[in-house]
Amino acid sequence: MKVFFFFLFEILLFLTVRGTFAGFESCDFDKCQNDDLAEGLSRVNFLPNEQQLRELCPKTLQQVACLVQEAESCTGKTIEELASIADPTFAKIITGARGLIQDICDENSQFRKDYLESRDCFRGFIRVGARHCSQEADSIVDILMEPSDKPDDDYEDSRRQCLSATHMLTCLVLQLEDTCGERAQKVFLDTVVRFGDLFLAICDDKETATEVRAMLFDYLELEGDTRSKMETALSYLNRRRR
């Protein structure tokens, strides 16, 4: 699996520029490519360890800076302006991607410390945990929502999808804390908050999201700090897509 932290920003940048400006051909992105970095990334399996971060981060930060500088230079727009013109949600996503790379490459950042502390457990958890939570989400949707008798009931389908996505994330967050501890949960939540619009922009109706969340939390009997934590984590699902 590709290294998410390092590839996401570049993908978003290219999609943004090429989807927005007819004159993107004048951007010389090839000069930013680094064969040594590409080779190093190909040797990383899913999540880089501390030694791999030390080796990859300097070249990665240099390449990200080069891509940003070239995009801004050849279009005459800042990266935030480029993103906003392409899609209002891109500005936050791109800023989040760049910030995440900077944080994980900063040896003094708390995010990096928490990431390295929980990395090994998270690698083992995500494969089993994701499968478990997906299966559980399907079961809970069937329990809490009766299938609609109406053909092509878009509203009911939307509610079911929203409930499934809400439970999937809730399950992952709670199971991750039980399995790997609070640090791993914090890293996951931080990433979700930064990329919420990209990951799970499914509950695009605020009323539906609120109704589904309350229904799920009552069924799971979530209370106190746990319920408050999940309310915060899921708040981005209330955003309406533009």
Buried (B, 14 or more C-beta within 10 A) or exposed (E): EEBEBBEBBBEBBBBBBBEBBEEBEEBEBEEBEBEEBEEBBEEBEEBBEEEBBEBBBEBBBEBBEBBBEBBBEBBEBEBBBBBBBBBEBBBBBBBBBBBBBBBBBBEEEEBBBBBBBBBEBBBEBBEEBBEBBBEBBBEBBEEBBEEBEEEEEEEBEBBBBBBBBBBBBBBBBBBBBEBBBEBBBBBBBBBBEBBBBBBBBBBBBEEBBBBBBEBBBEEBEBEEEBBEBBBEBBEBBBBEEE
